[in-house]
Amino acid sequence: MPIFTYKCKDCGEVFDFLMLNKSEKPKCTKCGSKKLEKQFAAFGVKMGASSSTNSSSCPTGTCPL
Ligand SMILES: [Zn+2]
């Protein structure tokens, strides 16, 4: 079952939310706010790092096959 990590935009609390069903809405475990920012990985990991390795073989993306 999927576990998502959220960060509260109101108080900055970071918590894991176990999504038991899709209709369930996460809320901050500290202040109850629903203004949440979904975290995809641990802190410091930049999104798009994997795509840079992909583009290195073809910088323009227009290389012929
Ligand atoms: Zn909060």
N, CA, C, O and the ligand as a Tripos MOL2 file, in Angstrom:
@<TRIPOS>MOLECULE
protein
  261   259    66     0     0
PROTEIN
NO_CHARGES

@<TRIPOS>ATOM
      1 N           0.8470   -1.2070    0.0000 N.3       1 MET1
      2 CA          0.0000    0.0000    0.0000 C.3       1 MET1
      3 C           0.8790    1.2510    0.0000 C.2       1 MET1
      4 O           1.9170    1.3020    0.6590 O.2       1 MET1
      5 N           0.4470    2.2290   -0.7340 N.am      2 PRO2
      6 CA          1.2930    3.4060   -0.9280 C.3       2 PRO2
      7 C           1.3550    4.2970    0.3080 C.2       2 PRO2
      8 O           0.3480    4.5570    0.9680 O.2       2 PRO2
      9 N           2.5460    4.7460    0.5910 N.am      3 ILE3
     10 CA          2.7430    5.7160    1.6600 C.3       3 ILE3
     11 C           3.3130    6.9840    1.0410 C.2       3 ILE3
     12 O           4.3500    6.9520    0.3780 O.2       3 ILE3
     13 N           2.6260    8.0980    1.2630 N.am      4 PHE4
     14 CA          3.0810    9.3590    0.7120 C.3       4 PHE4
     15 C           3.5800   10.2660    1.8290 C.2       4 PHE4
     16 O           3.0600   10.2640    2.9450 O.2       4 PHE4
     17 N           4.5840   11.0260    1.4960 N.am      5 THR5
     18 CA          5.1120   11.9830    2.4630 C.3       5 THR5
     19 C           4.6280   13.3740    2.0860 C.2       5 THR5
     20 O           4.7790   13.8080    0.9440 O.2       5 THR5
     21 N           4.0520   14.0580    3.0420 N.am      6 TYR6
     22 CA          3.5480   15.3980    2.8110 C.3       6 TYR6
     23 C           4.2260   16.3870    3.7330 C.2       6 TYR6
     24 O           4.6600   16.0540    4.8360 O.2       6 TYR6
     25 N           4.3050   17.6240    3.2430 N.am      7 LYS7
     26 CA          4.7870   18.7120    4.0860 C.3       7 LYS7
     27 C           3.6740   19.7460    4.1980 C.2       7 LYS7
     28 O           3.1050   20.1800    3.1960 O.2       7 LYS7
     29 N           3.3810   20.1240    5.4130 N.am      8 CYS8
     30 CA          2.3270   21.1000    5.6530 C.3       8 CYS8
     31 C           2.8170   22.4980    5.2880 C.2       8 CYS8
     32 O           3.8890   22.9290    5.7140 O.2       8 CYS8
     33 N           2.0080   23.1990    4.4890 N.am      9 LYS9
     34 CA          2.4020   24.5460    4.0880 C.3       9 LYS9
     35 C           2.1340   25.5700    5.1920 C.2       9 LYS9
     36 O           2.6460   26.6890    5.1580 O.2       9 LYS9
     37 N           1.3400   25.1730    6.1480 N.am     10 ASP10
     38 CA          1.0050   26.1070    7.2220 C.3      10 ASP10
     39 C           2.0240   26.0870    8.3520 C.2      10 ASP10
     40 O           2.4920   27.1360    8.7940 O.2      10 ASP10
     41 N           2.3660   24.8900    8.8150 N.am     11 CYS11
     42 CA          3.2560   24.8150    9.9750 C.3      11 CYS11
     43 C           4.5890   24.1480    9.6480 C.2      11 CYS11
     44 O           5.5050   24.1460   10.4700 O.2      11 CYS11
     45 N           4.6980   23.5780    8.4360 N.am     12 GLY12
     46 CA          5.9720   22.9880    8.0380 C.3      12 GLY12
     47 C           6.1680   21.5660    8.5190 C.2      12 GLY12
     48 O           7.2400   20.9870    8.3430 O.2      12 GLY12
     49 N           5.1450   21.0060    9.1210 N.am     13 GLU13
     50 CA          5.2440   19.6250    9.6060 C.3      13 GLU13
     51 C           5.3780   18.6600    8.4320 C.2      13 GLU13
     52 O           4.6620   18.7850    7.4390 O.2      13 GLU13
     53 N           6.2790   17.7130    8.5410 N.am     14 VAL14
     54 CA          6.4350   16.6850    7.5160 C.3      14 VAL14
     55 C           5.9930   15.3580    8.1060 C.2      14 VAL14
     56 O           6.4340   14.9630    9.1850 O.2      14 VAL14
     57 N           5.1220   14.6800    7.3850 N.am     15 PHE15
     58 CA          4.5930   13.4350    7.9170 C.3      15 PHE15
     59 C           4.2840   12.4600    6.7910 C.2      15 PHE15
     60 O           4.0890   12.8560    5.6420 O.2      15 PHE15
     61 N           4.2450   11.2030    7.1340 N.am     16 ASP16
     62 CA          3.8990   10.1570    6.1750 C.3      16 ASP16
     63 C           2.4150    9.8610    6.2650 C.2      16 ASP16
     64 O           1.8480    9.7530    7.3530 O.2      16 ASP16
     65 N           1.8020    9.7340    5.1080 N.am     17 PHE17
     66 CA          0.3730    9.4400    5.0750 C.3      17 PHE17
     67 C           0.1430    8.1290    4.3500 C.2      17 PHE17
     68 O           0.5110    7.9640    3.1870 O.2      17 PHE17
     69 N          -0.4670    7.2100    5.0570 N.am     18 LEU18
     70 CA         -0.7810    5.9150    4.4720 C.3      18 LEU18
     71 C          -2.1450    5.9820    3.8050 C.2      18 LEU18
     72 O          -3.1700    6.1300    4.4710 O.2      18 LEU18
     73 N          -2.1440    5.8730    2.4840 N.am     19 MET19
     74 CA         -3.3960    6.0100    1.7550 C.3      19 MET19
     75 C          -4.1090    4.6680    1.6510 C.2      19 MET19
     76 O          -3.7720    3.8350    0.8090 O.2      19 MET19
     77 N          -5.0890    4.4730    2.5120 N.am     20 LEU20
     78 CA         -5.8170    3.2120    2.5270 C.3      20 LEU20
     79 C          -6.8470    3.1540    1.4110 C.2      20 LEU20
     80 O          -7.1090    2.0880    0.8540 O.2      20 LEU20
     81 N          -7.4280    4.3000    1.0870 N.am     21 ASN21
     82 CA         -8.3180    4.3540   -0.0610 C.3      21 ASN21
     83 C          -8.1710    5.7130   -0.7390 C.2      21 ASN21
     84 O          -7.7740    6.6960   -0.1140 O.2      21 ASN21
     85 N          -8.5000    5.7480   -2.0300 N.am     22 LYS22
     86 CA         -8.1920    6.9310   -2.8330 C.3      22 LYS22
     87 C          -9.0290    8.1490   -2.4500 C.2      22 LYS22
     88 O          -8.6520    9.2840   -2.7420 O.2      22 LYS22
     89 N         -10.1480    7.9140   -1.8050 N.am     23 SER23
     90 CA        -11.0220    9.0300   -1.4550 C.3      23 SER23
     91 C         -10.5630    9.7230   -0.1780 C.2      23 SER23
     92 O         -11.0630   10.7820    0.2030 O.2      23 SER23
     93 N          -9.5950    9.0870    0.4640 N.am     24 GLU24
     94 CA         -9.1220    9.6380    1.7250 C.3      24 GLU24
     95 C          -8.2050   10.8290    1.4830 C.2      24 GLU24
     96 O          -7.2570   10.7490    0.7010 O.2      24 GLU24
     97 N          -8.4960   11.9300    2.1580 N.am     25 LYS25
     98 CA         -7.6920   13.1330    1.9940 C.3      25 LYS25
     99 C          -6.7540   13.3050    3.1820 C.2      25 LYS25
    100 O          -7.1880   13.2750    4.3340 O.2      25 LYS25
    101 N          -5.4880   13.4810    2.9010 N.am     26 PRO26
    102 CA         -4.5400   13.6770    3.9950 C.3      26 PRO26
    103 C          -4.6610   15.0620    4.6100 C.2      26 PRO26
    104 O          -5.0290   16.0280    3.9420 O.2      26 PRO26
    105 N          -4.3540   15.1360    5.8590 N.am     27 LYS27
    106 CA         -4.2860   16.4370    6.5170 C.3      27 LYS27
    107 C          -3.1540   16.4190    7.5190 C.2      27 LYS27
    108 O          -2.7140   15.3630    7.9740 O.2      27 LYS27
    109 N          -2.6990   17.5930    7.8490 N.am     28 CYS28
    110 CA         -1.5570   17.7220    8.7330 C.3      28 CYS28
    111 C          -1.8380   17.0640   10.0840 C.2      28 CYS28
    112 O          -2.8890   17.2640   10.6930 O.2      28 CYS28
    113 N          -0.8690   16.2790   10.5240 N.am     29 THR29
    114 CA         -1.0420   15.5830   11.7980 C.3      29 THR29
    115 C          -0.8340   16.5210   12.9830 C.2      29 THR29
    116 O          -1.1550   16.1930   14.1250 O.2      29 THR29
    117 N          -0.2910   17.6930   12.6780 N.am     30 LYS30
    118 CA          0.0340   18.6250   13.7590 C.3      30 LYS30
    119 C          -1.0380   19.7040   13.9240 C.2      30 LYS30
    120 O          -1.5240   19.9500   15.0280 O.2      30 LYS30
    121 N          -1.4050   20.3520   12.7880 N.am     31 CYS31
    122 CA         -2.3490   21.4670   12.8830 C.3      31 CYS31
    123 C          -3.6650   21.1790   12.1530 C.2      31 CYS31
    124 O          -4.6160   21.9530   12.2660 O.2      31 CYS31
    125 N          -3.7230   20.0760   11.4100 N.am     32 GLY32
    126 CA         -4.9650   19.7110   10.7550 C.3      32 GLY32
    127 C          -5.1950   20.3990    9.4210 C.2      32 GLY32
    128 O          -6.2540   20.2350    8.8140 O.2      32 GLY32
    129 N          -4.2200   21.1660    8.9580 N.am     33 SER33
    130 CA         -4.3630   21.8810    7.6940 C.3      33 SER33
    131 C          -4.3630   20.9130    6.5150 C.2      33 SER33
    132 O          -3.7350   19.8550    6.5600 O.2      33 SER33
    133 N          -5.0720   21.2910    5.4740 N.am     34 LYS34
    134 CA         -5.0810   20.4730    4.2560 C.3      34 LYS34
    135 C          -4.2460   21.1000    3.1560 C.2      34 LYS34
    136 O          -4.2350   20.6230    2.0210 O.2      34 LYS34
    137 N          -3.5460   22.1740    3.5000 N.am     35 LYS35
    138 CA         -2.6270   22.7830    2.5370 C.3      35 LYS35
    139 C          -1.3030   22.0360    2.6000 C.2      35 LYS35
    140 O          -0.3960   22.3850    3.3550 O.2      35 LYS35
    141 N          -1.2290   20.9980    1.7790 N.am     36 LEU36
    142 CA         -0.0850   20.1120    1.8630 C.3      36 LEU36
    143 C           0.7080   20.1040    0.5690 C.2      36 LEU36
    144 O           0.1760   20.2980   -0.5240 O.2      36 LEU36
    145 N           1.9800   19.8760    0.7340 N.am     37 GLU37
    146 CA          2.8630   19.7770   -0.4120 C.3      37 GLU37
    147 C           3.3880   18.3500   -0.4560 C.2      37 GLU37
    148 O           3.9730   17.8650    0.5120 O.2      37 GLU37
    149 N           3.1780   17.6910   -1.5670 N.am     38 LYS38
    150 CA          3.5750   16.2960   -1.6710 C.3      38 LYS38
    151 C           5.0870   16.1820   -1.8410 C.2      38 LYS38
    152 O           5.6840   16.8590   -2.6780 O.2      38 LYS38
    153 N           5.6790   15.3330   -1.0530 N.am     39 GLN39
    154 CA          7.1120   15.1090   -1.1370 C.3      39 GLN39
    155 C           7.3600   13.7980   -1.8790 C.2      39 GLN39
    156 O           6.7700   12.7690   -1.5500 O.2      39 GLN39
    157 N           8.2220   13.8420   -2.8650 N.am     40 PHE40
    158 CA          8.4510   12.6390   -3.6690 C.3      40 PHE40
    159 C           9.6430   11.8320   -3.1940 C.2      40 PHE40
    160 O           9.7320   10.6330   -3.4600 O.2      40 PHE40
    161 N          10.5470   12.4760   -2.5020 N.am     41 ALA41
    162 CA         11.7470   11.7770   -2.0510 C.3      41 ALA41
    163 C          12.3080   12.5010   -0.8520 C.2      41 ALA41
    164 O          11.7450   13.4830   -0.3700 O.2      41 ALA41
    165 N          13.4140   12.0000   -0.3910 N.am     42 ALA42
    166 CA         14.0500   12.6220    0.7660 C.3      42 ALA42
    167 C          14.4980   14.0390    0.4190 C.2      42 ALA42
    168 O          14.6280   14.3950   -0.7530 O.2      42 ALA42
    169 N          14.7270   14.8230    1.4360 N.am     43 PHE43
    170 CA         15.1330   16.1940    1.2210 C.3      43 PHE43
    171 C          16.4820   16.2570    0.4870 C.2      43 PHE43
    172 O          17.3840   15.4590    0.7420 O.2      43 PHE43
    173 N          16.5880   17.2070   -0.4120 N.am     44 GLY44
    174 CA         17.8580   17.4040   -1.1120 C.3      44 GLY44
    175 C          17.9080   16.6920   -2.4430 C.2      44 GLY44
    176 O          18.7990   16.9500   -3.2530 O.2      44 GLY44
    177 N          16.9720   15.8090   -2.6790 N.am     45 VAL45
    178 CA         16.9360   15.1190   -3.9640 C.3      45 VAL45
    179 C          16.1740   15.9790   -4.9750 C.2      45 VAL45
    180 O          15.0020   16.3000   -4.7780 O.2      45 VAL45
    181 N          16.8450   16.3360   -6.0330 N.am     46 LYS46
    182 CA         16.2340   17.2140   -7.0220 C.3      46 LYS46
    183 C          15.4950   16.4080   -8.0830 C.2      46 LYS46
    184 O          15.9920   15.3990   -8.5830 O.2      46 LYS46
    185 N          14.3120   16.8730   -8.4070 N.am     47 MET47
    186 CA         13.5740   16.2480   -9.4880 C.3      47 MET47
    187 C          14.2550   16.5840  -10.8110 C.2      47 MET47
    188 O          14.7630   17.6930  -10.9820 O.2      47 MET47
    189 N          14.2700   15.6580  -11.7250 N.am     48 GLY48
    190 CA         14.8600   15.9140  -13.0250 C.3      48 GLY48
    191 C          16.3060   15.4700  -13.1180 C.2      48 GLY48
    192 O          16.9260   15.5880  -14.1750 O.2      48 GLY48
    193 N          16.8470   14.9620  -12.0260 N.am     49 ALA49
    194 CA         18.2360   14.5160  -12.0480 C.3      49 ALA49
    195 C          18.4010   13.3220  -12.9750 C.2      49 ALA49
    196 O          19.4410   13.1590  -13.6130 O.2      49 ALA49
    197 N          17.3710   12.4900  -13.0460 N.am     50 SER50
    198 CA         17.4520   11.3130  -13.8890 C.3      50 SER50
    199 C          17.3090   11.7030  -15.3680 C.2      50 SER50
    200 O          17.8650   11.0320  -16.2380 O.2      50 SER50
    201 N          16.5800   12.7610  -15.6520 N.am     51 SER51
    202 CA         16.3650   13.1690  -17.0280 C.3      51 SER51
    203 C          17.6290   13.7770  -17.6320 C.2      51 SER51
    204 O          17.8180   13.7540  -18.8480 O.2      51 SER51
    205 N          18.4930   14.3240  -16.7690 N.am     52 SER52
    206 CA         19.7250   14.9250  -17.2740 C.3      52 SER52
    207 C          20.6560   13.8580  -17.8270 C.2      52 SER52
    208 O          21.3900   14.1070  -18.7830 O.2      52 SER52
    209 N          20.6290   12.6710  -17.2280 N.am     53 THR53
    210 CA         21.4730   11.5900  -17.7200 C.3      53 THR53
    211 C          20.9430   11.0840  -19.0630 C.2      53 THR53
    212 O          21.7010   10.6030  -19.9060 O.2      53 THR53
    213 N          19.6470   11.2010  -19.2390 N.am     54 ASN54
    214 CA         19.0200   10.7570  -20.4780 C.3      54 ASN54
    215 C          19.3760   11.6960  -21.6310 C.2      54 ASN54
    216 O          19.5990   11.2490  -22.7570 O.2      54 ASN54
    217 N          19.4280   12.9920  -21.3450 N.am     55 SER55
    218 CA         19.6770   13.9700  -22.3920 C.3      55 SER55
    219 C          21.1570   14.0670  -22.7500 C.2      55 SER55
    220 O          21.5120   14.6480  -23.7760 O.2      55 SER55
    221 N          22.0260   13.4960  -21.9040 N.am     56 SER56
    222 CA         23.4620   13.5990  -22.1600 C.3      56 SER56
    223 C          23.8670   12.8600  -23.4280 C.2      56 SER56
    224 O          24.8240   13.2460  -24.0990 O.2      56 SER56
    225 N          23.1370   11.7970  -23.7530 N.am     57 SER57
    226 CA         23.4700   11.0370  -24.9580 C.3      57 SER57
    227 C          23.0380   11.8000  -26.2100 C.2      57 SER57
    228 O          23.6110   11.6210  -27.2850 O.2      57 SER57
    229 N          22.0320   12.6420  -26.0590 N.am     58 CYS58
    230 CA         21.5310   13.4180  -27.1800 C.3      58 CYS58
    231 C          21.0890   14.7840  -26.6560 C.2      58 CYS58
    232 O          19.9330   14.9510  -26.2670 O.2      58 CYS58
    233 N          21.9860   15.7480  -26.6430 N.am     59 PRO59
    234 CA         21.7060   17.0470  -26.0230 C.3      59 PRO59
    235 C          20.5220   17.7690  -26.6390 C.2      59 PRO59
    236 O          19.7680   18.4280  -25.9230 O.2      59 PRO59
    237 N          20.3440   17.6660  -27.9050 N.am     60 THR60
    238 CA         19.2780   18.4090  -28.5910 C.3      60 THR60
    239 C          17.9720   17.6310  -28.6390 C.2      60 THR60
    240 O          16.8950   18.2130  -28.7650 O.2      60 THR60
    241 N          18.0780   16.3010  -28.5360 N.am     61 GLY61
    242 CA         16.8950   15.4650  -28.6200 C.3      61 GLY61
    243 C          16.4460   15.2250  -30.0400 C.2      61 GLY61
    244 O          15.3750   14.6660  -30.2770 O.2      61 GLY61
    245 N          17.2780   15.6560  -31.0020 N.am     62 THR62
    246 CA         16.8990   15.5180  -32.4250 C.3      62 THR62
    247 C          17.8320   14.5800  -33.1660 C.2      62 THR62
    248 O          17.8010   14.5210  -34.3950 O.2      62 THR62
    249 N          18.6690   13.8400  -32.4330 N.am     63 CYS63
    250 CA         19.6120   12.9420  -33.0810 C.3      63 CYS63
    251 C          18.8780   11.8470  -33.8720 C.2      63 CYS63
    252 O          17.9000   11.2850  -33.3800 O.2      63 CYS63
    253 N          19.3350   11.5440  -35.0750 N.am     64 PRO64
    254 CA         18.6920   10.4700  -35.8670 C.3      64 PRO64
    255 C          18.9530    9.1140  -35.2470 C.2      64 PRO64
    256 O          19.9600    8.9170  -34.5680 O.2      64 PRO64
    257 N          18.0540    8.1870  -35.4760 N.am     65 LEU65
    258 CA         18.1750    6.8540  -34.9020 C.3      65 LEU65
    259 C          19.2050    6.0300  -35.6430 C.2      65 LEU65
    260 O          19.4390    4.8730  -35.2930 O.2      65 LEU65
    261 ZN          0.3850   21.7790    9.8360 Zn       66 ZN66
@<TRIPOS>BOND
     1     1     2 1
     2     2     3 1
     3     3     4 2
     4     3     5 am
     5     5     6 1
     6     6     7 1
     7     7     8 2
     8     7     9 am
     9     9    10 1
    10    10    11 1
    11    11    12 2
    12    11    13 am
    13    13    14 1
    14    14    15 1
    15    15    16 2
    16    15    17 am
    17    17    18 1
    18    18    19 1
    19    19    20 2
    20    19    21 am
    21    21    22 1
    22    22    23 1
    23    23    24 2
    24    23    25 am
    25    25    26 1
    26    26    27 1
    27    27    28 2
    28    27    29 am
    29    29    30 1
    30    30    31 1
    31    31    32 2
    32    31    33 am
    33    33    34 1
    34    34    35 1
    35    35    36 2
    36    35    37 am
    37    37    38 1
    38    38    39 1
    39    39    40 2
    40    39    41 am
    41    41    42 1
    42    42    43 1
    43    43    44 2
    44    43    45 am
    45    45    46 1
    46    46    47 1
    47    47    48 2
    48    47    49 am
    49    49    50 1
    50    50    51 1
    51    51    52 2
    52    51    53 am
    53    53    54 1
    54    54    55 1
    55    55    56 2
    56    55    57 am
    57    57    58 1
    58    58    59 1
    59    59    60 2
    60    59    61 am
    61    61    62 1
    62    62    63 1
    63    63    64 2
    64    63    65 am
    65    65    66 1
    66    66    67 1
    67    67    68 2
    68    67    69 am
    69    69    70 1
    70    70    71 1
    71    71    72 2
    72    71    73 am
    73    73    74 1
    74    74    75 1
    75    75    76 2
    76    75    77 am
    77    77    78 1
    78    78    79 1
    79    79    80 2
    80    79    81 am
    81    81    82 1
    82    82    83 1
    83    83    84 2
    84    83    85 am
    85    85    86 1
    86    86    87 1
    87    87    88 2
    88    87    89 am
    89    89    90 1
    90    90    91 1
    91    91    92 2
    92    91    93 am
    93    93    94 1
    94    94    95 1
    95    95    96 2
    96    95    97 am
    97    97    98 1
    98    98    99 1
    99    99   100 2
   100    99   101 am
   101   101   102 1
   102   102   103 1
   103   103   104 2
   104   103   105 am
   105   105   106 1
   106   106   107 1
   107   107   108 2
   108   107   109 am
   109   109   110 1
   110   110   111 1
   111   111   112 2
   112   111   113 am
   113   113   114 1
   114   114   115 1
   115   115   116 2
   116   115   117 am
   117   117   118 1
   118   118   119 1
   119   119   120 2
   120   119   121 am
   121   121   122 1
   122   122   123 1
   123   123   124 2
   124   123   125 am
   125   125   126 1
   126   126   127 1
   127   127   128 2
   128   127   129 am
   129   129   130 1
   130   130   131 1
   131   131   132 2
   132   131   133 am
   133   133   134 1
   134   134   135 1
   135   135   136 2
   136   135   137 am
   137   137   138 1
   138   138   139 1
   139   139   140 2
   140   139   141 am
   141   141   142 1
   142   142   143 1
   143   143   144 2
   144   143   145 am
   145   145   146 1
   146   146   147 1
   147   147   148 2
   148   147   149 am
   149   149   150 1
   150   150   151 1
   151   151   152 2
   152   151   153 am
   153   153   154 1
   154   154   155 1
   155   155   156 2
   156   155   157 am
   157   157   158 1
   158   158   159 1
   159   159   160 2
   160   159   161 am
   161   161   162 1
   162   162   163 1
   163   163   164 2
   164   163   165 am
   165   165   166 1
   166   166   167 1
   167   167   168 2
   168   167   169 am
   169   169   170 1
   170   170   171 1
   171   171   172 2
   172   171   173 am
   173   173   174 1
   174   174   175 1
   175   175   176 2
   176   175   177 am
   177   177   178 1
   178   178   179 1
   179   179   180 2
   180   179   181 am
   181   181   182 1
   182   182   183 1
   183   183   184 2
   184   183   185 am
   185   185   186 1
   186   186   187 1
   187   187   188 2
   188   187   189 am
   189   189   190 1
   190   190   191 1
   191   191   192 2
   192   191   193 am
   193   193   194 1
   194   194   195 1
   195   195   196 2
   196   195   197 am
   197   197   198 1
   198   198   199 1
   199   199   200 2
   200   199   201 am
   201   201   202 1
   202   202   203 1
   203   203   204 2
   204   203   205 am
   205   205   206 1
   206   206   207 1
   207   207   208 2
   208   207   209 am
   209   209   210 1
   210   210   211 1
   211   211   212 2
   212   211   213 am
   213   213   214 1
   214   214   215 1
   215   215   216 2
   216   215   217 am
   217   217   218 1
   218   218   219 1
   219   219   220 2
   220   219   221 am
   221   221   222 1
   222   222   223 1
   223   223   224 2
   224   223   225 am
   225   225   226 1
   226   226   227 1
   227   227   228 2
   228   227   229 am
   229   229   230 1
   230   230   231 1
   231   231   232 2
   232   231   233 am
   233   233   234 1
   234   234   235 1
   235   235   236 2
   236   235   237 am
   237   237   238 1
   238   238   239 1
   239   239   240 2
   240   239   241 am
   241   241   242 1
   242   242   243 1
   243   243   244 2
   244   243   245 am
   245   245   246 1
   246   246   247 1
   247   247   248 2
   248   247   249 am
   249   249   250 1
   250   250   251 1
   251   251   252 2
   252   251   253 am
   253   253   254 1
   254   254   255 1
   255   255   256 2
   256   255   257 am
   257   257   258 1
   258   258   259 1
   259   259   260 2
@<TRIPOS>SUBSTRUCTURE
     1 MET1         2 RESIDUE 1 A MET
     2 PRO2         6 RESIDUE 1 A PRO
     3 ILE3        10 RESIDUE 1 A ILE
     4 PHE4        14 RESIDUE 1 A PHE
     5 THR5        18 RESIDUE 1 A THR
     6 TYR6        22 RESIDUE 1 A TYR
     7 LYS7        26 RESIDUE 1 A LYS
     8 CYS8        30 RESIDUE 1 A CYS
     9 LYS9        34 RESIDUE 1 A LYS
    10 ASP10       38 RESIDUE 1 A ASP
    11 CYS11       42 RESIDUE 1 A CYS
    12 GLY12       46 RESIDUE 1 A GLY
    13 GLU13       50 RESIDUE 1 A GLU
    14 VAL14       54 RESIDUE 1 A VAL
    15 PHE15       58 RESIDUE 1 A PHE
    16 ASP16       62 RESIDUE 1 A ASP
    17 PHE17       66 RESIDUE 1 A PHE
    18 LEU18       70 RESIDUE 1 A LEU
    19 MET19       74 RESIDUE 1 A MET
    20 LEU20       78 RESIDUE 1 A LEU
    21 ASN21       82 RESIDUE 1 A ASN
    22 LYS22       86 RESIDUE 1 A LYS
    23 SER23       90 RESIDUE 1 A SER
    24 GLU24       94 RESIDUE 1 A GLU
    25 LYS25       98 RESIDUE 1 A LYS
    26 PRO26      102 RESIDUE 1 A PRO
    27 LYS27      106 RESIDUE 1 A LYS
    28 CYS28      110 RESIDUE 1 A CYS
    29 THR29      114 RESIDUE 1 A THR
    30 LYS30      118 RESIDUE 1 A LYS
    31 CYS31      122 RESIDUE 1 A CYS
    32 GLY32      126 RESIDUE 1 A GLY
    33 SER33      130 RESIDUE 1 A SER
    34 LYS34      134 RESIDUE 1 A LYS
    35 LYS35      138 RESIDUE 1 A LYS
    36 LEU36      142 RESIDUE 1 A LEU
    37 GLU37      146 RESIDUE 1 A GLU
    38 LYS38      150 RESIDUE 1 A LYS
    39 GLN39      154 RESIDUE 1 A GLN
    40 PHE40      158 RESIDUE 1 A PHE
    41 ALA41      162 RESIDUE 1 A ALA
    42 ALA42      166 RESIDUE 1 A ALA
    43 PHE43      170 RESIDUE 1 A PHE
    44 GLY44      174 RESIDUE 1 A GLY
    45 VAL45      178 RESIDUE 1 A VAL
    46 LYS46      182 RESIDUE 1 A LYS
    47 MET47      186 RESIDUE 1 A MET
    48 GLY48      190 RESIDUE 1 A GLY
    49 ALA49      194 RESIDUE 1 A ALA
    50 SER50      198 RESIDUE 1 A SER
    51 SER51      202 RESIDUE 1 A SER
    52 SER52      206 RESIDUE 1 A SER
    53 THR53      210 RESIDUE 1 A THR
    54 ASN54      214 RESIDUE 1 A ASN
    55 SER55      218 RESIDUE 1 A SER
    56 SER56      222 RESIDUE 1 A SER
    57 SER57      226 RESIDUE 1 A SER
    58 CYS58      230 RESIDUE 1 A CYS
    59 PRO59      234 RESIDUE 1 A PRO
    60 THR60      238 RESIDUE 1 A THR
    61 GLY61      242 RESIDUE 1 A GLY
    62 THR62      246 RESIDUE 1 A THR
    63 CYS63      250 RESIDUE 1 A CYS
    64 PRO64      254 RESIDUE 1 A PRO
    65 LEU65      258 RESIDUE 1 A LEU
    66 ZN66       261 GROUP 0 **** ****
